[in-house]
Amino acid sequence: MYVELALWDTAGQEDYDRLRPLSYPDTDVILMCFSVDSPDSLENIPEKWTPEELAKMKQEPVKPQEGRAMAEKINAFAYLECSAKSKEGVREVFETATRAALQVKKKKKSKCVLL
């Protein structure tokens, strides 16, 4: 089976708010990432990429259950943790994204999958 992945890293800064939506058309999967040492980056998920609001969080590391709760709140396909520093779990993120994209193609949904 042939799978083609085209990856786009869209910036989360406010300066790019108008440009970010230009990368969404024809998208099958969106990876919503945050830094565990920056609760503000978790809050960006509902503020920038989903219409829901999240209560203010304390400035302490994001707990796995908080990430899972956010994934459930936005109806994500999956919740995974990885480390860009140690590269732990990064492969699994892209493997899961690929599986999600393949499921979308099978179902021929008009919406992309959140991961």
Helices and strands as residue ranges (DSSP letters): G 14-16, G 20-23, E 29-30, H 39-44, I 45-49, H 64-73, H 90-107, E 113-114
